[in-house]
Amino acid sequence: MSKMKVGSHKRSKEDLVDFIKKLELQALETAEERLPLYLEVELKDAELILDVGCGPGMVTRDIARLTKGKVIAIDGSEDMIKVAKDILKVYKNVELRVGDAENLSFNDNMFDVVTCNLLLMWAENPQQVVKEMARVTKSGGNVLASLEPDYGGKLHWPENPKIDPIFAGKAIKARGGDPHIGRKLRLLFVRAGLKTKVGIGNNRIWNCKEDKAYYLHARDFYVKTLKDAGLSQKEIDKWEYNYLKSLDEGVQLNFFPQFYAIGKKP
Ligand SMILES: C[S@@+](CC[C@H](N)C(=O)[O-])C[C@H]1O[C@@H](n2cnc3c(N)ncnc32)[C@H](O)[C@@H]1O
């Protein structure tokens, strides 16, 4: 594994724990958006599935539950694979490996379905990742990229002109991600030679109770993000007070589109 340049590697151990907590809740909260996509790519009857950039494995667990087939899941981060091994230990149909999404160590035309969730935003070279995913997919098989956000479409109210831009892209860029990956999915899939369909997976706006539960679960992650962006503790406290107040009053609105792409290999 010579050139692992993956998102998780830019994080300290402490950051990683906060990031994993965020991914855990995200997997739970987005299950209803991903399930129809898994049905569409015929996951249930697939024999061999590859989940690329599996992270701590909560999304891989959904995939393993929904198929009769075998799931191989890879991630570039050894730490992530360690966590995933623990989370998935009772799933006998899952095999976990450290591996590079830009250079998949599998033969051409091996898998019925190849999936990734929230990977392309963090990949150094997303085009190379999709090309590789297409290469290892069988002819007639499907490649699925789910939950790839586009923070250019982020809506948040009441607004905070200093903080909003941090969560609408700046923080992701600082960690090496592409906050506008959503709009690029079609191009990435078409250029990989796939017969492509794109859509927005999240067509529901969360209520304030859901937004608050999500925030509190991943609070350390958000606070650290603001600290890294140069805010003082006083500024963060003030922001948090107003943020929680508007959630408790039930008046806050948060939305950003999360795109998906399904590509059939000719
Ligand atoms: C945001 S996490 C998503 C994890 C998981 N798919 C989920 O939805 O919970 C992105 C993951 O992609 C992995 N990753 C990024 N670039 C990669 C690459 N080139 N090869 C393998 N894994 C990569 C990171 O290590 C990280 O675990």
The ligand as an ORCA input file, in Angstrom:
! r2SCAN-3c Opt
* xyz 0 1
  C     -16.744      9.416      5.058
  S     -16.023      7.863      5.216
  C     -17.394      6.859      4.737
  C     -17.323      5.477      5.310
  C     -18.512      4.575      5.010
  N     -18.661      4.302      3.599
  C     -19.782      5.173      5.569
  O     -20.593      5.682      4.798
  O     -19.956      5.129      6.795
  C     -14.927      7.742      3.821
  C     -14.010      6.557      3.917
  O     -13.329      6.445      2.671
  C     -12.016      6.001      2.931
  N     -11.185      6.359      1.758
  C     -10.961      7.575      1.229
  N     -10.140      7.468      0.138
  C      -9.861      6.146      0.003
  C      -9.061      5.409     -0.912
  N      -8.381      5.985     -1.925
  N      -8.989      4.063     -0.748
  C      -9.679      3.448      0.234
  N     -10.438      4.097      1.138
  C     -10.529      5.430      1.028
  C     -11.631      6.705      4.218
  O     -10.587      6.037      4.885
  C     -12.946      6.669      4.992
  O     -13.027      5.558      5.847
*
